[in-house]
Every structure is written in C-alpha cells, then in structure tokens.
Amino acid sequence: MFISRKNKFFLGALALTCYGFEEEIYKVNHIVNERIRHNLAVYDEEIPYKQAIEEGVIALFGEKYGDVVRVLRIGKPPISSELCGGTHVTNSGEIGFFHIISESSIGAGLRRIEAVTGRGAEAYIDKRLSDLEKIAEYMDAELDSITDKAYSLSIELKNERKRAQALEKEIGRMTADNLLIHGETIKGIKLIASKVPPVSIETLRQMSDYLREQMKSGIIVLGTVQGDKPLFLAAVTLDLVAKGYNAGDIVKKVAVVTGGGGGGKATLAQAGGKNKAKLDEALQLVESLI
C-alpha cells in the first residue's frame, strides 16, 4: 500500500517470508522501485465490505469496518488492493525513490516496513554516503575497499582480544599462586582476602576456582576495580559451608563498606560497590567475619 507522509513511506503490512531479512529487504526495495518507475495509477473506490473481502482485498491490523469501505488500488489491473482511509499519491511515479530503513513484526508471517521516499530518501542516502566516506578516512582506506579493510580489522581485533584474554588468564594464575603463599589462617580456617589487579569477573571466578582447588578448605575474598568501581567475589569450600559460612553473606557485608551490595550462593557470590577508595578497608573487614 503506497502511503506518502512527510517523505516517509509505509507498507501497511507486507506479507513477507522475511526470515533471511537482509536478502528479503533487498528484494523488496528492488520490487517497489521497479513499480515506482512504472508510474502506476493510484486510485480508490467505495464498495460494500463483503464485496471487497470476496475480491481478496487486504484488510489488516484488526480494524473494524462499516458496511461500505474505501478500497485503494494500485495499477490497472491492480497489483495491490487494500482497505485504507489514508492519504495517497495519485501515481507511483510521484514517490521518486524508495528505501527501507526499518522493519518489525506485527503478527505471524507479517512485517511492518518503514521506508523513506523522494527527498527524504535522497537525504538518507546522502547521509549514509557521507558517513561511509568518513569511515573510509578514519580507516585510511579507499571507499571501494572499505569492506575488505573493515573485515581485516575485525579479524585483527578478535585475535587481539583472544591474546588479551589469554594474558589476563595467565596473570590471574600467577596472582593466585602468589596469594597462596601469603594466605593466612584465622581460627583454624585458611583465608585469602586480597586486592588483585583489574580483571574481568570471569577471571576472578577462575582464580577462585583455582584457589579452592589448591587450598582444599578455606575462604576466599577477592577485590578488584572494574569500570572505576570496586568488584568483589567470595568463595567458600563445601566443608566450611557445612559449618555455617556463607559466601553470599560475606560478600554482601564487604560490599556495604564501599556503598554497594550483592550476593549469591553459599559457595560462590559476587558484589559491586561505588567507592573504589574504600576497597582495601572493605577487604580488611573479612577477617572479623570469620
């Protein structure tokens, strides 16, 4: 259904098999622009609702209709016939150019498509081309080769992330080994409560798993700074959980010192805070909780 409003173009509800959306959208753009170039007449007529339905006129959105309805048709013979009360162009050529900018589901097998047309489409394409030229400049690449350059850079970035993750994991293991050496025993319980270099929560968990495995029995509370805020992880071995120690309770009390909170299971829990300056003070509290 052709409806032109402020250089935006809506297909009321186009029944698509849009499950390879990018390919389908490309096809729809091509089909609609081909019809636009045919300069098809757009006209309406009023007929009984029952007759319209019998003729296969499309009625969507669950709207209620009277006994007589307005049918919009495109082309002779029509390529589209729908019930609609909106404003329209008089022929498809007035639309000029059509380009889809978004699509979404409105029901099973139905997609709502929003597109730009005419001057709106021209402005949209100009903006995208300008953005593309800027990207090419930032990437120090020719416009024609920007796709290959972007792909190459994305592969490099993925590889660098993998190397960074491997390095962080190694640093975590080395830090954990050092913590084992400097651990202490409080009331007969092995305890490690320490600040560690900035690492991800995944690395903190790996460190706690390694420490529990090496300690066999003990309580671990690790603190670090992530995104300029303190982050804590507490772990308690099963034998000490049986004696009433709870990682969730411990980490929650520790985090409160930094203006935060958290929790989790009795064996493993995490929490976040607000004031990184109080991270050391928070970790010093752990000993009193044993």
C-alpha positions as CSV (number, residue, x, y, z in Angstrom):
1,M,0.0,0.0,0.0
2,F,1.5,3.3,-1.1
3,I,1.1,6.0,1.6
4,S,3.4,9.0,1.4
5,R,3.7,11.1,4.6
6,K,6.4,13.7,5.1
7,N,8.8,11.8,2.8
8,K,8.3,8.6,4.7
9,F,6.7,5.6,3.1
10,F,4.8,2.8,4.8
11,L,3.8,-0.6,3.5
12,G,0.8,-1.1,5.8
13,A,1.7,-4.7,6.4
14,L,3.5,-6.5,3.7
15,A,3.2,-10.3,4.0
16,L,6.8,-11.4,3.6
17,T,8.7,-14.6,4.1
18,C,11.2,-12.4,5.9
19,Y,13.4,-14.9,7.6
20,G,16.5,-14.0,5.6
21,F,15.7,-10.4,6.4
22,E,18.6,-8.7,4.6
23,E,18.1,-10.6,1.4
24,E,14.3,-10.1,1.6
25,I,14.6,-6.4,2.2
26,Y,16.9,-6.0,-0.8
27,K,14.4,-7.8,-2.9
28,V,11.5,-5.6,-1.6
29,N,13.5,-2.5,-2.3
30,H,14.1,-3.7,-5.9
31,I,10.4,-4.7,-6.5
32,V,9.0,-1.4,-5.1
33,N,11.3,0.8,-7.0
34,E,10.5,-1.1,-10.2
35,R,6.8,-0.5,-9.6
36,I,7.5,3.2,-8.9
37,R,9.3,3.5,-12.3
38,H,6.2,2.1,-14.0
39,N,4.3,5.2,-12.8
40,L,1.2,3.2,-11.9
41,A,-2.1,4.9,-11.2
42,V,-3.2,5.0,-7.6
43,Y,-7.0,5.3,-7.2
44,D,-9.7,4.5,-4.7
45,E,-13.4,3.4,-4.8
46,E,-16.1,2.7,-2.3
47,I,-17.7,-0.7,-2.4
48,P,-19.6,-2.9,0.1
49,Y,-17.2,-4.5,2.7
50,K,-18.4,-8.0,1.9
51,Q,-17.7,-7.5,-1.8
52,A,-14.2,-6.2,-1.0
53,I,-13.4,-9.3,1.1
54,E,-14.7,-11.6,-1.6
55,E,-12.4,-9.9,-4.2
56,G,-9.4,-10.6,-2.0
57,V,-8.8,-7.0,-0.8
58,I,-6.4,-7.0,2.1
59,A,-7.7,-5.8,5.5
60,L,-5.1,-5.6,8.3
61,F,-4.4,-4.5,11.9
62,G,-7.7,-5.9,13.2
63,E,-9.6,-2.7,12.3
64,K,-13.4,-2.5,12.3
65,Y,-15.1,-1.5,9.1
66,G,-18.5,-0.3,8.1
67,D,-20.8,-1.8,5.5
68,V,-19.2,0.4,2.8
69,V,-15.4,0.6,2.7
70,R,-12.8,2.6,0.8
71,V,-10.6,0.4,-1.3
72,L,-7.2,1.7,-2.5
73,R,-5.9,0.1,-5.7
74,I,-2.5,0.5,-7.5
75,G,-2.2,-0.2,-11.2
76,K,-4.7,-1.4,-13.8
77,P,-5.1,-4.3,-13.4
78,P,-4.2,-3.6,-9.8
79,I,-1.0,-5.1,-8.3
80,S,-2.3,-4.1,-4.8
81,S,-5.9,-3.7,-3.4
82,E,-6.3,-2.8,0.2
83,L,-8.8,-1.2,2.6
84,C,-7.4,2.1,3.6
85,G,-8.5,5.6,4.6
86,G,-5.2,7.3,4.4
87,T,-3.8,10.0,2.1
88,H,-2.0,8.9,-1.0
89,V,-0.1,9.8,-4.1
90,T,-2.0,9.8,-7.4
91,N,0.5,7.6,-9.2
92,S,3.6,5.6,-8.1
93,G,6.0,7.8,-10.0
94,E,5.4,10.7,-7.5
95,I,7.2,8.7,-4.9
96,G,10.5,9.0,-6.8
97,F,12.8,6.6,-4.9
98,F,12.1,4.2,-2.1
99,H,14.5,2.8,0.5
100,I,13.6,0.7,3.6
101,I,15.0,1.9,6.9
102,S,13.4,-0.4,9.4
103,E,11.1,-3.5,9.7
104,S,9.4,-5.2,12.6
105,S,6.9,-8.0,13.3
106,I,3.2,-7.2,13.6
107,G,2.0,-10.8,13.6
108,A,2.7,-14.3,12.3
109,G,4.2,-14.0,8.9
110,L,3.7,-10.3,8.7
111,R,6.3,-7.5,8.8
112,R,5.7,-3.8,9.2
113,I,8.1,-1.9,6.9
114,E,9.1,1.8,7.2
115,A,10.9,3.5,4.4
116,V,12.0,6.9,3.1
117,T,11.0,8.2,-0.3
118,G,11.6,11.2,-2.5
119,R,13.6,14.0,-0.8
120,G,13.7,12.0,2.4
121,A,15.3,9.1,0.6
122,E,17.8,11.4,-1.1
123,A,18.8,13.0,2.3
124,Y,19.0,9.5,3.8
125,I,21.3,8.2,1.1
126,D,23.5,11.3,1.1
127,K,23.9,11.0,4.9
128,R,24.9,7.3,4.6
129,L,27.4,8.0,1.8
130,S,28.9,10.9,3.9
131,D,29.2,8.6,6.9
132,L,30.8,5.9,4.7
133,E,33.4,8.4,3.3
134,K,34.3,9.5,6.9
135,I,34.7,5.8,7.9
136,A,37.0,5.2,5.0
137,E,39.0,8.3,6.0
138,Y,39.3,7.1,9.6
139,M,40.3,3.6,8.5
140,D,42.8,5.0,6.0
141,A,41.2,3.1,3.2
142,E,39.8,3.8,-0.3
143,L,36.0,3.8,-0.4
144,D,35.9,0.9,-2.8
145,S,37.9,-1.3,-0.5
146,I,36.4,-0.3,2.8
147,T,34.5,-3.6,3.3
148,D,37.7,-5.6,2.9
149,K,39.5,-3.3,5.3
150,A,36.8,-3.4,7.9
151,Y,36.8,-7.2,7.7
152,S,40.5,-7.4,8.1
153,L,40.4,-5.1,11.1
154,S,37.6,-7.0,12.7
155,I,39.7,-10.2,12.4
156,E,42.7,-8.4,13.9
157,L,40.6,-7.1,16.8
158,K,39.2,-10.6,17.6
159,N,42.7,-12.0,17.6
160,E,43.9,-9.2,19.9
161,R,41.0,-9.8,22.3
162,K,41.9,-13.5,22.4
163,R,45.5,-12.7,23.2
164,A,44.4,-10.2,25.9
165,Q,42.1,-12.8,27.4
166,A,44.9,-15.4,27.4
167,L,47.3,-12.8,29.0
168,E,44.7,-11.9,31.7
169,K,44.2,-15.6,32.4
170,E,47.9,-16.1,32.9
171,I,48.2,-13.0,35.1
172,G,45.3,-14.4,37.1
173,R,47.0,-17.7,37.6
174,M,50.3,-16.0,38.6
175,T,48.4,-13.7,41.0
176,A,46.6,-16.7,42.5
177,D,49.9,-18.6,43.1
178,N,51.3,-15.6,44.9
179,L,48.1,-15.3,47.1
180,L,48.5,-18.9,48.1
181,I,52.0,-18.1,49.5
182,H,50.7,-15.1,51.5
183,G,47.5,-16.6,52.7
184,E,46.8,-16.7,56.5
185,T,44.9,-18.9,58.9
186,I,42.2,-17.4,61.2
187,K,40.6,-19.5,63.9
188,G,41.9,-22.6,62.1
189,I,40.4,-21.6,58.8
190,K,42.6,-20.8,55.8
191,L,41.8,-17.3,54.5
192,I,42.7,-15.3,51.4
193,A,41.3,-11.8,51.3
194,S,43.2,-9.6,48.9
195,K,43.0,-6.9,46.3
196,V,44.0,-8.1,42.8
197,P,44.9,-6.3,39.5
198,P,41.9,-5.1,37.4
199,V,40.5,-8.2,35.8
200,S,37.1,-9.4,34.5
201,I,34.6,-11.2,36.7
202,E,35.3,-14.4,34.6
203,T,39.0,-14.2,35.6
204,L,38.0,-13.7,39.2
205,R,35.9,-16.8,39.1
206,Q,38.8,-18.8,37.5
207,M,41.1,-17.5,40.2
208,S,38.7,-18.5,43.0
209,D,38.2,-22.0,41.5
210,Y,42.0,-22.5,41.3
211,L,42.5,-21.2,44.9
212,R,39.7,-23.5,46.2
213,E,41.3,-26.5,44.4
214,Q,44.7,-25.7,45.9
215,M,43.5,-24.9,49.4
216,K,41.1,-27.8,49.7
217,S,39.4,-26.0,52.6
218,G,39.2,-22.2,53.0
219,I,37.5,-18.9,52.4
220,I,38.5,-16.6,49.6
221,V,37.5,-12.9,49.0
222,L,39.0,-11.1,46.1
223,G,38.5,-7.4,45.3
224,T,39.4,-5.5,42.2
225,V,38.4,-2.3,40.3
226,Q,36.4,-2.6,37.1
227,G,35.0,0.4,35.3
228,D,36.3,2.7,38.1
229,K,34.1,0.8,40.6
230,P,35.0,-1.9,43.2
231,L,34.1,-5.5,42.4
232,F,34.2,-8.4,44.9
233,L,34.0,-12.1,44.6
234,A,33.8,-14.5,47.6
235,A,34.1,-18.3,47.6
236,V,33.7,-20.8,50.4
237,T,34.6,-24.5,50.2
238,L,31.9,-27.0,50.9
239,D,33.2,-28.2,54.2
240,L,33.0,-24.7,55.6
241,V,29.6,-24.1,54.2
242,A,28.5,-27.1,56.3
243,K,29.9,-25.2,59.3
244,G,27.7,-22.2,58.6
245,Y,29.9,-20.0,56.5
246,N,28.2,-18.4,53.5
247,A,29.9,-16.6,50.6
248,G,26.8,-14.6,49.9
249,D,26.6,-13.2,53.4
250,I,30.3,-12.4,53.5
251,V,30.5,-10.6,50.1
252,K,27.3,-8.6,50.9
253,K,28.9,-7.2,54.2
254,V,32.2,-6.5,52.5
255,A,30.5,-4.6,49.6
256,V,28.5,-2.4,52.0
257,V,31.7,-0.7,53.1
258,T,32.1,0.6,49.6
259,G,28.5,1.7,49.3
260,G,27.3,-1.3,47.3
261,G,25.8,-4.7,47.7
262,G,25.4,-8.2,46.1
263,G,25.0,-11.8,46.9
264,G,24.9,-15.3,45.5
265,K,25.3,-18.9,46.6
266,A,26.8,-20.1,49.8
267,T,29.8,-21.4,47.9
268,L,30.3,-18.5,45.4
269,A,29.0,-14.9,45.4
270,Q,29.8,-11.5,43.9
271,A,29.1,-7.9,44.7
272,G,29.8,-4.4,43.4
273,G,30.4,-1.1,45.1
274,K,30.5,2.6,44.4
275,N,33.6,3.9,46.2
276,K,36.9,2.3,45.0
277,A,38.9,4.3,47.6
278,K,37.4,2.0,50.3
279,L,38.2,-1.3,48.6
280,D,41.2,-2.0,51.0
281,E,39.1,-1.1,54.0
282,A,36.3,-3.5,52.8
283,L,38.8,-6.4,52.4
284,Q,40.1,-5.8,55.9
285,L,36.6,-6.5,57.3
286,V,36.8,-10.1,56.1
287,E,39.0,-11.3,59.0
288,S,36.4,-10.1,61.5
289,L,33.7,-12.2,59.7
290,I,35.5,-15.5,60.3
